[in-house]
Amino acid sequence: MSKKSANAALVAAREAARTQWHNRFDNYKKPKADGGKLEVKAAGADTTEMLFYDEVGFWGITAEQFKTALDAVTTPKIVLRLNSGGGDVFDGYAIYNALKAHPAQVSVVVDGLAASAASFIAMAGDTLSMGDPSMLMIHRAFTFAMGNTNDMKATTDLLAKVDGQIADIYAAKSGKPAADMLALMDNETWLTAQEAADLGFVDEIDDGSASNKTQAALAAQAAHAARQRAAAAVARRAL
């Protein structure tokens, strides 16, 4: 395949993903009566795997449901596998903070899509890997509003605050300025695994090979150890 044909195929894939995502969120169904399905299972003696293959919040897996499952995990390692179009930003915040606060080493793996609220949940891991192929999508927050000019201004101000908080999450992970992250969010940016890695979001691209998985495991261990050393150094300076 020529470079021109490959670029055209990539553009077509992005447009197909964008269309599918918008169709899903423009045509919400009623929320699930018993909540979304969060699968939690052992993945070895010291690892728990959590399968998050649903929307975030009211129409899928709520923060309360996720936190209840997370609190029951006692293994020193967690692998969170994501395939989610996102959903409610505040449920996303709660899930993100719960993962950050958990004592286990958290490795996040994007199996298919981490879009919208799911994209910043993905940043909660000590390491983040993406399957090849898979996609990450970031954008500015959106909502519906009704009322007078004061109501509209209040909604705009709130959305700006949310955008700033989400941009800070992306900036902390990538090491790039929050202003750069906001610029990407302006354009509803769809990223392949390689593009996300180039921006600093992704620590490892997993093509399914045994050697790649070994490298991902070593990278996860090294990143976790580095974060522990940094936290210890900060604690010593605070004394």
C-alpha positions in Angstrom: 0.0 0.0 0.0 1.4 3.4 -0.9 1.8 6.2 1.7 -1.0 8.2 0.1 -3.4 5.2 0.2 -2.3 4.5 3.9 -3.1 8.1 4.8 -6.5 7.9 3.1 -7.3 4.7 4.9 -6.4 6.3 8.3 -8.6 9.4 7.6 -11.5 7.1 6.6 -11.0 5.1 9.8 -11.1 8.2 11.9 -14.2 9.5 10.2 -15.9 6.1 10.7 -15.0 6.1 14.4 -16.2 9.7 14.8 -19.6 9.0 13.1 -20.1 5.9 15.1 -19.4 7.7 18.4 -21.7 10.6 17.6 -24.5 8.3 16.5 -24.2 6.4 19.8 -24.4 9.5 22.0 -27.0 11.3 19.9 -29.4 8.4 20.2 -29.3 7.4 23.9 -31.4 4.5 25.0 -32.9 4.2 28.4 -30.3 3.4 31.1 -29.8 -0.3 32.0 -32.1 -1.3 34.8 -29.3 -3.1 36.7 -26.4 -0.8 35.7 -23.7 -1.7 33.2 -21.6 -4.8 33.2 -18.2 -4.5 35.0 -16.4 -7.8 34.8 -13.8 -8.4 37.6 -11.7 -11.5 37.7 -8.4 -12.9 38.8 -5.5 -12.7 36.3 -2.9 -14.5 38.3 -2.0 -14.8 41.9 -1.2 -11.1 42.3 -3.3 -9.4 39.7 -7.0 -8.5 39.3 -8.4 -7.7 35.8 -11.3 -5.2 35.5 -13.1 -5.2 32.2 -14.8 -1.8 31.6 -16.6 -2.3 28.2 -19.4 0.1 28.6 -20.3 3.8 28.8 -19.4 5.9 31.9 -22.2 6.8 34.3 -26.0 6.7 34.0 -26.2 4.7 30.8 -23.5 2.3 31.6 -21.1 1.7 34.6 -21.6 4.3 37.4 -18.9 5.6 39.6 -20.7 4.0 42.6 -20.7 0.6 40.9 -17.0 0.9 39.9 -15.9 2.1 43.4 -17.7 -0.8 45.1 -15.9 -3.3 42.8 -12.6 -1.5 43.2 -12.7 -1.4 47.0 -13.0 -5.2 47.0 -9.8 -5.6 45.1 -6.9 -6.7 47.4 -4.2 -7.8 44.9 -1.1 -5.6 44.5 -1.8 -5.2 40.8 -4.8 -4.2 38.8 -5.2 -4.3 35.0 -8.1 -2.1 33.8 -9.1 -3.0 30.2 -11.1 -0.2 28.5 -13.4 -0.1 25.5 -15.7 2.8 26.2 -17.1 5.8 24.3 -17.2 7.8 27.6 -20.2 9.4 29.2 -20.7 11.5 32.4 -17.8 13.7 33.2 -18.4 13.7 37.0 -18.7 9.9 37.2 -15.5 9.9 35.2 -13.8 12.1 37.7 -14.9 9.8 40.6 -13.6 6.7 38.8 -10.3 8.5 37.9 -9.8 9.6 41.5 -10.7 6.2 42.9 -8.0 4.5 40.7 -5.4 7.1 41.6 -6.1 6.6 45.3 -6.0 2.8 45.2 -2.8 1.3 46.7 -2.4 -1.3 43.9 -0.2 -0.7 40.8 -2.7 0.1 38.1 -2.0 -0.7 34.5 -4.6 0.6 32.0 -5.0 -1.1 28.6 -7.1 0.4 25.8 -8.5 -2.6 23.9 -10.7 -0.7 21.4 -11.7 2.9 22.2 -11.2 5.3 25.1 -13.2 8.4 24.2 -14.4 11.4 26.1 -14.6 10.6 29.8 -13.0 7.3 29.3 -9.9 9.0 27.8 -9.1 10.7 31.1 -10.0 7.6 33.1 -7.3 5.9 31.1 -4.7 8.5 32.4 -5.3 7.3 36.0 -3.0 4.2 35.5 0.6 4.0 36.6 1.1 3.0 33.0 -1.2 3.2 29.9 -0.9 0.9 26.9 -3.0 0.8 23.8 -3.7 -2.1 21.5 -2.8 -1.9 17.9 -5.3 -1.1 16.5 -7.2 1.1 19.0 -8.1 4.7 19.4 -8.1 7.5 22.0 -10.5 10.5 21.6 -10.3 13.8 23.5 -12.6 16.8 23.2 -14.1 19.7 25.1 -17.0 18.9 27.5 -20.5 19.5 26.2 -23.9 19.6 27.7 -27.5 20.9 27.1 -28.7 24.2 28.6 -32.0 26.2 28.7 -32.7 29.5 30.2 -31.8 33.2 30.0 -28.5 34.9 29.4 -27.4 34.4 33.0 -28.1 30.7 32.8 -26.2 30.4 29.5 -23.2 32.2 30.9 -23.2 30.1 34.0 -23.2 27.0 31.9 -20.4 28.3 29.7 -18.3 29.1 32.8 -18.8 25.7 34.2 -17.8 24.0 30.9 -14.7 26.1 30.8 -13.7 24.9 34.3 -14.3 21.3 33.4 -12.2 21.7 30.2 -9.4 23.2 32.3 -9.5 20.3 34.7 -9.5 17.7 32.0 -6.7 19.5 30.1 -4.6 19.4 33.4 -5.1 15.6 33.6 -3.8 15.2 30.0 -1.0 17.6 30.6 0.2 15.7 33.8 0.3 12.5 31.8 1.9 13.8 28.6 4.3 16.4 30.2 3.0 19.0 27.8 1.4 22.4 28.6 -2.3 22.4 29.4 -2.8 25.0 26.6 -1.6 22.5 24.1 -4.1 19.9 25.4 -6.9 22.4 25.1 -6.0 23.0 21.5 -6.3 19.3 20.8 -9.6 19.2 22.7 -10.9 22.1 20.5 -10.8 19.9 17.4 -12.2 16.6 18.9 -8.9 14.8 18.3 -9.0 11.1 17.4 -5.6 9.4 18.0 -4.2 6.1 16.9 -2.1 4.2 19.4 1.1 5.6 17.8 -0.2 9.1 17.7 -1.2 8.9 21.4 2.3 7.6 22.2 4.0 10.4 20.2 2.0 12.9 22.3 3.2 11.2 25.5 -0.1 9.7 26.6 0.8 6.1 26.0 3.7 4.2 27.6 3.4 1.1 25.4 1.7 -0.1 22.2 0.7 -3.7 22.5 0.5 -5.6 19.2 -0.2 -8.9 21.0 3.2 -10.4 20.7 4.8 -12.1 23.7 7.9 -9.9 23.5 5.8 -6.7 23.5 3.8 -7.9 26.5 7.1 -8.6 28.4 8.3 -5.1 27.6 5.0 -3.6 28.7 5.3 -5.5 32.0 8.8 -4.3 32.6 7.8 -0.7 31.6 4.9 -0.9 34.1 7.2 -2.0 36.9 9.8 0.7 36.2 7.2 3.4 36.0 5.6 2.3 39.3 9.0 2.2 41.0 9.9 5.7 39.7 6.6 7.1 41.0 7.2 5.6 44.4 10.7 7.1 44.6 9.3 10.5 43.6 6.5 10.3 46.2 9.1 9.3 48.9 11.3 12.2 47.9 8.4 14.7 48.2 7.5 13.2 51.6 11.1 13.6 52.9 11.1 17.3 51.8 7.9 17.9 53.6 9.3 16.8 56.9 
